[in-house]
Amino acid sequence: MEKLTLHKAIEIVLAESPNKTASTEEISNQIIKRKLYIQKDGGNVFPDQIFLRAKNYPELFELIGRTAVRLR
């Protein structure tokens, strides 16, 4: 399986979520559960990292406060 980037993993989770929206915690939990993205150090991705990465891709994601993200 090809290694996904974090923003691609976020896209996958959101594409399958109701209204293409989910909390950063839900996204983080799904990424970990499905092993969509693993950090270089082998650690898990945290909700704050989801927020920060989504913030870097405004063409892909809409932030809803600091705790939810919607796929554009």
C-alpha positions in Angstrom: 0.0 0.0 0.0 1.3 3.4 -0.9 2.2 5.7 1.9 -0.3 8.6 2.3 0.4 12.1 3.3 -1.4 13.4 6.3 -3.6 15.8 4.3 -4.6 12.9 1.9 -5.5 10.8 4.9 -7.6 13.6 6.2 -9.3 13.9 2.8 -10.2 10.2 2.8 -11.7 10.3 6.3 -13.8 13.4 5.5 -15.0 12.1 2.2 -16.6 9.2 4.1 -18.0 11.4 6.9 -21.6 12.7 7.1 -21.7 16.2 5.4 -18.0 15.7 4.7 -17.4 17.1 8.2 -15.8 15.7 11.3 -14.1 16.8 14.5 -10.3 16.8 14.6 -10.5 14.1 17.3 -12.7 11.8 15.1 -10.4 12.4 12.1 -7.4 11.6 14.3 -9.0 8.4 15.7 -10.0 7.2 12.2 -6.5 7.8 10.8 -5.0 5.8 13.7 -7.6 3.0 13.6 -7.2 2.6 9.8 -3.4 3.2 9.8 -3.8 5.7 7.0 -0.9 7.8 8.2 2.0 7.0 10.6 4.5 9.7 11.6 8.2 9.2 10.8 8.9 8.5 14.5 6.1 5.9 14.5 3.9 8.0 16.7 0.2 8.7 16.4 -1.3 11.8 14.9 -3.1 14.2 17.4 -6.1 16.4 16.9 -4.0 19.5 17.0 -1.9 18.2 14.1 -5.1 17.7 12.1 -6.1 21.3 12.7 -2.7 22.6 11.7 -2.4 20.5 8.6 -5.9 21.4 7.4 -5.1 25.1 8.0 -2.2 24.7 5.5 -4.6 23.5 2.8 -7.5 26.1 2.6 -8.2 25.0 -1.0 -9.1 21.5 0.4 -10.4 22.1 3.9 -12.7 24.5 5.7 -12.0 24.9 9.4 -14.9 25.1 11.8 -13.4 26.7 14.9 -10.4 24.8 16.2 -12.1 21.4 16.6 -13.8 20.5 13.3 -12.9 20.3 9.6 -15.0 20.2 6.4 -13.9 18.9 3.0 -14.5 21.6 0.4 
